[in-house]
Amino acid sequence: MGGGGVAQKAMDFGPSAKRLVARLRPERTAALLVVALGVVSVLLMAVGPRILGRATDLVFAGLLGRQYAGADAAELPDAARGLDVVPGRGVDFDAVGQVLLLALGVYVAASLLAFLQGYVLNGVVQRTVYRMREEVEETLNRLPLTYFDRSPRGELLSRVTNDIDNVSQTLQQTMSQLLTSLMTVVAVLAMMLWISPLLALVALVSVPLSLLVTRAIMRRSQGQFVAQWKRTGQLNAQVEEAFSGHELVSVFGRRREVEQRFTEENDALFDASFRAQFVSGLIMPAMMFIGNLNYVVVAVVGALRVASGSLTLGEVQAFVQYTRQFTQPLTTVASMANLLQSGVASAERVFELLDADLERPDPDEATGDVIGAGAGGATVAAGSGVRRGEVAFEHVSFSYSPDRELITDLSLVARPGQTVAIVGPTGAGKTTLVNLVMRFYELDGGRITLDGVDVSSMSRARLRGQIGMVLQDTWLFEGTIRDNIAYGRPGASADDVLEAARATFVDRFVRSLPEGYDTVVDESGSNLSAGERQLVTIARAFLTAPALLILDEATSSVDTRTEVLVQHAMAALRADRTSFVIAHRLSTIRDADLILVMEDGAIVEQGTHEELLAAAGAYARLHASQFAAAEAPADGAVRGSVQGPDENPL
């Protein structure tokens, strides 16, 4: 599950990023508000250095006026050109104070708008991720069982939790900064061109160099982020597998192997994460180096322009600030490259889940509430309460993979009210047969009908609403015992739940619990025994009163005495409805109306218990392997293990 190498090829960054951004479309109005707030905030921030430059010019002009007191205008230095220098007049602190107050107001307004922008953007991002989670949940509910068969649970959970959270974090941290950075570059560039086209040209030289460096580093880091999140999913799968099988790991003494495997997966994740973060982390230092070089060049050229009188000191000061504001957004965008790539890599994994092939859509049922045809062709309405439960397999073919056939040309009719037992070795196709009735898998050929209606022409909800199923593997959710029993029929009354519990002997052990039916069980049902959990699932099926009942080793986890009691309850439950019973212990299906013996996906024998024993075929061999006593040698030595009637050699 966790082995094998991880592909290092780069992800399809551009299309995936566009697809992620396209998910913001329902938030167009709020997104436009974010843009508008960002534009005004950036413009105010861009005007700030220019205002501060005016304050610097006032101070510098006052200092020059005091220094050159008594001189005429011709004697002033070139640096005073463009300044309002009056020989003998000092610094006008009132004018300087007014300019500084204006600058303060501009910066406060810009900050408030930026705060409001972040608040609106947070709502945009969270609603977008909320819809993504909803879509993922809907997709999970519509995926075929085959998808879960081939997908490790830990890997799937990682896509649903870790990857979506990473997408949320990426959108939250990058959208505002990217938007603000791009608008800042445009606004600052306009102010730089206004002050000095020559200095603006000098500053722009660093842009193509920065883009080339960033692109080269990003191309090397993209594949590393794909590997990082793929390894994260594989590690989660390994941890989930070891946790769910913790008891078996302890029993067989395989803790060291599990720890070793975890260490290997953890080391692989460490290597992938380190490479991804290290390579992408080179972007910011490289950008800072290029920005500092640009800063030095601008400072030198600007000083020469001030000395020649082409620019004022305040203009150069403002331009230096603009240079910082110009390179800072580029550095910010570069520093977010690793986060952006990580987020898009996670988005790709979520999109892979969303793009998975879904279950075949339910047909439009023109028959409305009609379940099937009654005797003589009369239709039977769903609301009438008359359900026959006749199941027919007509030349059914199915295989899990195209290169290996499992069930071929199988035909079978289960009459209303019959109990049909299915026996055979492991892998014969017993569980597959009932899964096909439930439409957990789609047929390759033939058809299955329920009361004369092709199940493929019925909606899955309508079909499964008529079927009760009890599996060998019990499933309980976190909640009370009452809630778990009522799961199959949410509108059931307390009396209905109690009646089902008594009929299936759940009431017997629930009465001994301190909280009774209000006892809370966790999702694994660890505070109940295996047999008690099985009884709860049987009571759940009993409560639904289905037309068709499927029991897949339903009593495998209960003790022999309880099994006898449950068999009586099952007999009452099976009355007047068709039942499919999958069993390994042949003692549980002696009274079945029809016993099917399956081997390699085919029915090799069928009949009653007595008929099959008389035929001396496959069923007789299974029966003999379970009930024939082992012969003991005359000297008392044990030649083989003696199997009891409840032991399963299969």
C-alpha positions in Angstrom: 0.0 0.0 0.0 2.8 2.4 0.9 5.6 0.9 -1.2 7.1 1.9 -4.5 8.7 5.1 -5.7 7.0 8.4 -6.2 6.9 10.0 -9.6 8.9 13.1 -9.8 7.6 14.7 -12.9 6.2 18.2 -12.6 2.5 18.7 -12.1 0.3 20.5 -14.6 0.6 23.8 -12.7 -1.0 26.2 -15.1 -4.3 24.4 -15.9 -4.7 23.3 -12.2 -4.1 26.8 -11.0 -6.7 28.2 -13.4 -9.2 25.5 -12.3 -8.7 26.5 -8.7 -9.2 30.2 -9.4 -12.3 29.3 -11.4 -13.9 28.0 -8.2 -14.1 31.6 -7.0 -16.6 32.4 -9.7 -19.6 32.3 -7.4 -17.9 35.0 -5.3 -17.6 37.4 -8.2 -19.2 40.3 -6.4 -17.2 39.9 -3.2 -14.1 39.4 -5.3 -14.7 42.6 -7.2 -15.0 44.4 -3.8 -11.7 42.9 -2.8 -10.1 44.2 -5.9 -11.6 47.7 -5.5 -10.5 47.9 -1.9 -7.0 46.7 -2.9 -6.7 49.3 -5.7 -7.6 52.2 -3.4 -5.4 51.0 -0.6 -2.4 50.5 -3.0 -2.9 53.9 -4.6 -2.8 55.6 -1.2 0.3 53.6 -0.2 1.9 54.7 -3.5 1.1 58.4 -2.9 2.7 58.2 0.6 6.4 58.4 -0.3 5.7 61.3 -2.7 4.1 63.2 0.2 7.0 62.4 2.5 9.4 63.5 -0.3 7.7 66.9 -0.2 8.4 67.1 3.6 12.0 66.3 2.9 12.2 69.1 0.3 10.8 71.6 2.8 13.3 70.7 5.4 16.2 70.7 2.9 15.1 74.0 1.4 15.0 75.6 4.9 18.5 74.3 5.8 19.9 75.7 2.5 18.1 79.1 3.1 19.7 79.3 6.5 23.1 78.3 5.2 23.0 80.8 2.4 21.6 83.8 4.3 22.4 87.0 2.6 23.2 85.4 -0.8 21.3 86.0 -4.0 19.6 83.3 -6.1 22.5 83.0 -8.5 24.8 81.9 -5.7 22.6 79.0 -4.6 24.1 75.4 -5.4 22.6 73.2 -8.2 21.0 71.0 -5.5 18.7 73.9 -4.7 17.3 73.9 -8.2 13.6 73.2 -8.1 13.3 74.0 -4.4 11.6 77.0 -2.8 14.8 78.3 -1.2 14.7 81.8 0.4 18.1 82.9 1.6 17.9 83.7 5.3 14.6 81.8 5.9 14.8 78.6 8.0 12.7 75.5 8.0 8.9 76.2 7.9 7.9 73.6 10.5 4.2 74.5 10.2 4.3 73.5 6.5 6.3 70.4 7.4 3.8 69.4 10.1 0.8 69.8 7.7 2.6 67.5 5.1 3.4 64.9 7.8 -0.2 64.9 9.0 -1.4 64.4 5.5 1.0 61.5 5.1 -0.3 60.0 8.4 -3.9 60.2 7.2 -3.0 58.6 3.9 -1.3 55.7 5.6 -4.1 55.2 8.1 -6.7 55.1 5.4 -4.6 52.7 3.4 -4.3 50.4 6.4 -8.0 50.4 7.2 -8.9 49.6 3.6 -6.3 46.8 3.6 -7.9 45.4 6.8 -11.3 45.5 5.2 -10.0 43.8 2.1 -8.6 41.0 4.2 -11.9 40.6 6.0 -13.9 40.3 2.8 -11.3 38.0 1.2 -11.4 35.7 4.2 -15.1 35.2 3.6 -14.5 34.6 -0.1 -11.9 31.9 0.6 -13.8 30.1 3.3 -17.0 29.9 1.3 -15.1 28.6 -1.7 -13.4 25.9 0.4 -16.8 25.1 2.1 -18.3 24.4 -1.4 -15.2 22.3 -2.3 -15.7 20.2 0.8 -19.4 19.8 0.0 -18.5 18.7 -3.5 -16.0 16.2 -2.2 -18.5 14.7 0.2 -21.1 14.4 -2.6 -18.5 12.8 -4.8 -17.5 10.3 -2.1 -21.2 9.3 -1.8 -21.5 8.7 -5.5 -18.2 6.8 -6.1 -18.6 3.2 -7.0 -17.4 0.6 -4.5 -14.5 -0.3 -6.9 -12.9 3.0 -6.2 -12.7 2.3 -2.5 -11.5 -1.2 -3.2 -8.4 0.1 -4.8 -7.8 3.3 -2.7 -6.2 3.1 0.7 -8.4 4.7 3.3 -5.5 6.8 4.7 -4.7 8.1 1.3 -8.3 9.0 0.7 -8.6 10.7 4.0 -5.5 12.7 3.3 -7.0 14.1 0.2 -10.3 15.0 2.0 -8.6 16.6 5.0 -4.9 17.6 4.6 -5.1 18.6 1.0 -8.3 20.6 1.3 -6.8 22.4 4.4 -3.7 23.1 2.4 -5.7 24.6 -0.5 -7.6 26.8 2.1 -4.3 28.0 3.6 -2.8 28.7 0.2 -5.8 30.7 -1.1 -5.9 32.7 2.2 -2.3 33.6 2.2 -1.6 34.1 -1.5 -4.6 35.7 -3.0 -4.5 38.9 -1.0 -0.7 39.2 -1.2 -0.6 38.4 -4.9 -3.3 40.8 -5.7 -1.8 43.6 -3.6 1.7 42.9 -5.0 0.7 43.1 -8.6 -1.3 46.3 -8.1 1.6 47.7 -6.1 4.0 47.0 -8.9 1.8 48.9 -11.4 1.2 51.9 -9.1 4.8 52.2 -8.0 6.0 51.9 -11.6 3.8 54.8 -12.6 5.1 57.0 -9.8 8.7 56.1 -10.7 8.1 57.0 -14.3 6.6 60.3 -13.2 9.6 61.2 -11.0 12.4 60.0 -13.3 12.1 57.9 -16.5 15.9 57.3 -16.4 15.9 55.9 -12.8 12.7 53.9 -13.6 14.6 52.3 -16.5 17.4 51.4 -14.2 15.0 49.8 -11.7 13.2 47.8 -14.4 16.5 46.1 -15.5 16.1 43.8 -12.4 12.6 42.6 -13.4 13.5 40.2 -16.3 16.5 38.9 -14.3 14.2 38.2 -11.3 11.7 36.4 -13.5 14.3 34.2 -15.1 15.8 33.2 -11.7 12.3 32.5 -10.2 11.2 30.5 -13.2 14.3 28.3 -13.1 13.9 27.6 -9.4 10.1 27.0 -9.7 10.5 24.4 -12.5 12.8 22.4 -10.3 10.6 22.6 -7.2 7.2 21.7 -8.8 7.8 18.0 -8.9 9.2 18.0 -5.4 5.9 19.4 -4.1 3.9 16.7 -5.9 6.1 14.1 -4.3 5.7 15.7 -0.9 1.9 15.5 -0.8 1.9 12.1 -2.4 4.2 10.8 0.3 2.0 12.5 2.9 -1.0 10.5 1.7 1.0 7.2 1.7 2.2 7.9 5.2 -1.4 8.5 6.4 -2.4 5.3 4.7 0.3 3.3 6.5 -0.6 4.9 9.9 -4.4 4.3 9.4 -3.7 0.7 8.4 -1.5 0.0 11.5 -3.9 1.7 13.8 -7.0 -0.2 12.6 -5.1 -3.5 12.9 -3.3 -2.6 16.1 -4.5 -5.7 17.9 -3.3 -8.1 15.2 0.0 -6.3 15.0 0.4 -6.9 18.7 -0.8 -10.5 18.7 1.7 -11.5 15.9 4.5 -9.5 17.3 5.0 -7.3 14.2 5.4 -4.0 16.0 9.0 -3.7 14.9 8.1 -4.3 11.3 5.3 -1.7 11.5 7.7 0.8 13.1 10.3 0.1 10.5 7.8 0.6 7.7 6.7 3.9 9.3 10.3 5.0 9.6 10.8 4.3 5.9 7.7 6.2 4.9 8.5 9.0 7.3 12.1 9.3 5.9 10.7 9.4 2.4 8.3 12.2 3.3 11.1 14.0 5.1 13.4 13.8 2.0 10.6 14.9 -0.4 9.5 17.8 1.9 13.1 18.9 2.5 13.9 19.0 -1.2 10.7 20.9 -2.0 11.2 23.5 0.7 14.9 23.9 0.1 14.6 24.3 -3.6 11.7 26.7 -3.4 13.4 28.5 -0.5 16.2 29.6 -2.8 13.9 32.1 -4.5 13.7 34.7 -1.7 17.4 35.0 -1.1 18.0 35.3 -4.8 15.4 38.0 -5.1 16.8 39.9 -2.2 20.2 39.8 -3.7 18.9 41.2 -7.0 16.9 43.8 -5.2 19.9 45.0 -3.2 22.0 45.3 -6.3 19.2 47.4 -7.9 18.9 49.5 -4.7 22.6 50.4 -4.9 22.5 51.3 -8.5 19.5 53.6 -8.0 21.0 55.3 -5.0 24.2 56.1 -6.9 22.5 57.3 -10.1 20.0 59.3 -7.9 22.8 61.0 -6.0 24.4 62.1 -9.2 21.1 63.5 -10.5 20.6 65.5 -7.3 24.2 66.9 -7.5 23.4 68.0 -11.1 20.1 69.6 -10.1 18.1 67.3 -12.3 16.2 65.9 -9.2 15.5 67.2 -5.8 16.6 65.4 -2.7 13.0 64.7 -1.8 12.3 63.1 -5.2 15.3 60.8 -4.8 14.2 59.9 -1.4 10.7 59.1 -2.7 12.3 57.1 -5.6 14.4 55.1 -3.2 11.3 54.2 -1.2 9.5 53.3 -4.5 12.5 51.1 -5.4 11.9 49.2 -2.2 8.2 49.1 -2.8 8.8 47.9 -6.3 11.2 45.0 -5.4 9.3 44.0 -2.3 6.2 42.7 -4.1 8.4 40.8 -6.5 10.3 39.3 -3.5 6.9 38.5 -1.8 5.6 36.8 -4.8 8.8 34.8 -5.1 8.7 33.8 -1.4 5.1 32.6 -1.8 6.1 30.4 -4.8 6.6 27.3 -2.5 3.3 27.9 -0.8 1.5 28.4 -4.1 3.0 25.3 -5.7 2.2 23.3 -2.6 -1.4 24.5 -2.7 -1.9 23.8 -6.4 -0.3 20.3 -5.9 -2.9 19.6 -3.2 -5.7 21.0 -5.4 -4.6 18.6 -8.1 -5.0 15.7 -5.7 -8.5 16.9 -4.8 -9.4 17.4 -8.5 -8.3 13.8 -9.2 -10.8 12.7 -6.6 -13.5 14.9 -8.0 -12.8 13.7 -11.6 -13.0 10.0 -10.6 -15.6 8.0 -12.5 -18.9 8.1 -10.6 -21.6 5.5 -10.3 -23.7 5.0 -13.3 -26.5 7.7 -13.0 -29.9 6.4 -11.8 -32.4 6.2 -14.7 -35.5 8.3 -14.9 -38.1 6.0 -13.5 -41.2 6.4 -15.5 -42.9 3.8 -13.4 -43.1 6.2 -10.4 -43.9 4.3 -7.2 -44.5 0.9 -8.9 -42.2 -1.7 -7.4 -43.1 -4.6 -9.7 -45.7 -6.9 -11.1 -47.8 -9.0 -8.9 -49.5 -12.3 -9.7 -51.1 -12.2 -13.0 -49.2 -9.1 -14.1 -51.0 -6.8 -11.7 -48.7 -4.0 -10.6 -47.9 -3.6 -6.9 -47.5 0.0 -5.6 -44.8 0.9 -3.2 -47.3 2.5 -0.8 -49.6 -0.5 -0.7 -47.4 -2.5 1.6 -47.5 -5.6 -0.6 -44.0 -6.6 -1.5 -43.2 -10.0 -3.0 -39.4 -10.0 -3.0 -38.8 -12.3 -6.0 -35.2 -12.1 -7.3 -34.2 -13.5 -10.6 -30.7 -13.7 -12.1 -30.8 -13.9 -15.9 -27.5 -14.9 -17.6 -25.5 -12.7 -15.3 -21.8 -12.1 -16.0 -19.4 -10.1 -13.9 -15.7 -9.7 -13.2 -13.7 -7.3 -11.1 -11.0 -7.1 -13.8 -11.3 -7.7 -17.5 -8.5 -10.3 -17.6 -10.1 -12.5 -14.9 -13.7 -13.8 -15.2 -15.6 -14.5 -12.0 -19.3 -15.0 -12.7 -20.3 -16.1 -16.2 -23.8 -16.8 -17.5 -25.4 -17.3 -14.1 -29.2 -17.8 -13.9 -31.2 -18.2 -10.7 -34.7 -17.5 -9.4 -35.3 -16.9 -5.7 -39.1 -17.2 -5.1 -41.0 -14.9 -2.7 -40.6 -16.1 0.9 -37.8 -18.5 0.1 -34.6 -18.6 2.2 -31.7 -19.1 -0.2 -28.4 -20.2 1.3 -25.1 -19.7 -0.5 -22.1 -21.8 0.4 -18.8 -22.5 -1.1 -15.1 -21.9 -0.6 -13.5 -18.5 -0.1 -13.4 -16.5 -3.3 -16.2 -18.5 -5.0 -18.3 -15.3 -5.5 -20.8 -15.6 -2.7 -20.6 -12.1 -1.4 -20.2 -10.8 -4.9 -23.6 -12.3 -5.8 -25.5 -10.3 -3.2 -23.4 -7.2 -3.9 -24.7 -7.4 -7.4 -28.3 -7.4 -6.2 -27.5 -4.3 -4.1 -26.0 -2.7 -7.2 -22.7 -2.1 -5.4 -21.2 -3.2 -8.7 -22.6 -3.0 -12.2 -23.1 -6.1 -14.3 -21.0 -6.9 -17.4 -23.8 -8.8 -18.9 -27.3 -10.2 -18.3 -29.7 -8.6 -15.7 -31.1 -9.0 -12.2 -34.8 -8.4 -11.5 -36.7 -7.7 -8.3 -40.3 -8.5 -8.6 -40.0 -8.5 -12.3 -38.3 -5.0 -12.5 -34.7 -4.8 -13.7 -32.7 -3.4 -10.8 -30.6 -1.3 -13.2 -33.8 0.6 -14.1 -34.5 1.5 -10.5 -32.8 4.2 -8.5 -30.3 2.9 -6.0 -32.2 4.5 -3.1 -35.4 2.9 -4.1 -33.8 -0.5 -4.6 -31.8 -0.5 -1.4 -34.8 0.9 0.6 -36.4 -2.6 0.0 -33.3 -4.6 1.1 -32.0 -5.2 4.6 -28.4 -6.3 4.9 -26.4 -7.7 7.9 -22.7 -8.1 7.3 -20.0 -10.2 9.0 -18.1 -7.0 9.7 -20.2 -4.9 12.1 -20.4 -1.1 11.7 -21.5 1.1 14.5 -21.2 4.9 14.6 -20.6 7.1 17.6 -23.9 7.5 19.3 -26.4 5.7 21.6 -27.4 2.1 21.1 -30.9 3.4 20.4 -29.6 5.6 17.6 -27.6 2.8 16.1 -30.7 0.5 15.9 -32.8 3.3 14.5 -30.2 4.1 11.8 -32.1 2.0 9.2 -35.4 3.7 9.9 -34.8 7.3 11.2 -38.5 7.9 11.9 -38.9 4.8 14.0 -40.6 5.3 17.4 -39.1 4.2 20.7 -41.6 1.3 20.8 -40.5 0.2 17.4 -36.8 0.2 18.4 -37.7 -1.7 21.6 -39.6 -4.3 19.7 -36.8 -4.9 17.3 -34.3 -5.1 20.2 -36.4 -7.7 22.0 -36.9 -9.8 18.9 -33.2 -10.0 18.3 -32.2 -10.4 22.0 -30.4 -7.0 22.2 -32.7 -6.0 25.0 -31.3 -8.8 27.1 -27.7 -7.3 27.4 -28.8 -3.6 27.1 -30.8 -3.9 30.3 -27.6 -4.7 32.1 -25.8 -1.5 31.0 -25.9 1.4 33.4 -27.3 3.8 30.7 -29.5 1.2 28.9 -30.4 2.2 25.4 -28.8 5.6 26.0 -25.4 4.0 26.3 -23.0 5.8 24.0 -20.8 3.6 21.8 -17.8 4.9 19.8 -17.4 4.2 16.1 -15.5 1.0 16.8 -18.0 -0.2 19.5 -15.1 -1.0 21.8 -17.4 -0.9 24.9 -19.5 -3.8 23.4 -18.4 -7.3 22.7 -18.1 -8.5 19.1 -21.3 -10.6 19.6 -23.2 -7.6 21.1 -22.2 -5.4 18.2 -23.4 -8.1 15.8 -26.8 -8.2 17.6 -27.2 -4.5 17.3 -26.7 -4.6 13.5 -29.2 -7.5 13.3 -31.7 -5.4 15.2 -31.1 -2.6 12.8 -32.0 -4.8 9.9 -35.0 -6.2 11.8 -36.4 -2.7 12.3 -36.4 -1.9 8.6 -38.7 -4.9 7.8 -37.3 -5.2 4.3 -38.8 -7.1 1.3 -35.4 -8.8 0.7 -33.0 -9.8 3.5 -29.3 -10.4 3.0 -27.3 -12.1 5.8 -23.6 -12.3 5.1 -22.2 -14.5 8.0 -24.5 -12.5 10.2 -24.1 -14.8 13.3 -20.4 -15.4 13.0 -19.6 -13.3 16.1 -22.2 -14.6 18.5 -21.9 -17.5 20.9 -23.6 -20.8 20.2 -26.5 -20.2 22.7 -27.2 -16.7 21.4 -27.0 -18.0 17.8 -29.8 -20.4 18.5 -31.9 -17.5 19.8 -31.0 -15.3 16.9 -31.9 -18.1 14.4 -35.4 -18.1 15.9 -35.5 -14.2 15.5 -34.2 -14.5 12.0 -36.9 -17.1 11.2 -39.6 -14.6 12.2 -37.8 -11.8 10.3 -37.6 -14.0 7.1 -41.2 -14.8 7.2 -43.0 -13.8 4.0 -39.8 -12.3 2.5 -37.0 -13.6 0.4 -33.7 -14.1 2.2 -30.1 -14.7 1.0 -27.9 -16.2 3.6 -24.2 -16.6 3.1 -22.8 -19.1 5.5 -19.7 -21.1 6.1 -21.1 -23.1 9.0 -23.5 -25.5 7.4 -25.4 -26.0 10.6 -27.0 -22.6 10.3 -28.6 -23.3 6.9 -30.0 -26.8 7.2 -33.6 -25.5 7.0 -33.0 -23.3 3.9 -35.5 -23.7 1.1 -32.7 -23.6 -1.5 -29.0 -24.1 -1.0 -26.6 -22.9 -3.7 -23.1 -24.3 -3.9 -20.7 -21.9 -5.7 -17.2 -22.6 -7.0 -15.2 -20.1 -9.1 -18.2 -17.8 -9.7 -20.6 -20.6 -10.9 -23.4 -22.5 -9.2 -22.3 -26.1 -9.3 -25.1 -27.5 -7.2 -28.5 -26.4 -5.9 -31.2 -28.0 -3.9 -32.3 -28.7 -0.3 -30.0 -30.0 2.4 -31.2 -33.6 2.0 -31.1 -33.5 -1.8 -27.5 -32.2 -1.9 -26.3 -34.8 0.7 -27.9 -37.5 -1.4 -26.2 -36.2 -4.5 -22.8 -36.8 -2.8 -21.2 -33.9 -4.6 -19.5 -30.6 -3.6 -22.0 -29.9 -0.8 -21.6 -33.4 0.6 -17.8 -32.9 0.7 -18.2 -29.6 2.5 -20.6 -31.2 5.0 -18.3 -34.1 5.6 -15.3 -31.8 6.2 -17.3 -30.0 9.0 -19.2 -32.8 10.7 -17.2 -36.0 10.2 -15.3 -36.9 13.3 -11.6 -37.5 12.9 -10.5 -41.1 13.5 -8.1 -41.6 16.4 -5.4 -44.3 16.1 -5.4 -47.4 18.2 -2.3 -46.3 20.1 -4.0 -43.1 21.2 -1.7 -40.8 19.2 -3.4 -37.7 17.7 -3.3 -37.9 13.9 -5.1 -34.5 13.3 -7.1 -31.8 14.9 -10.7 -32.7 15.6 -13.2 -30.2 14.3 -16.3 -29.4 16.2 -19.6 -28.6 14.5 -19.0 -24.8 14.8 -15.5 -24.8 13.3 -14.9 -23.6 9.8 -12.2 -25.4 7.8 -12.6 -22.9 5.0 
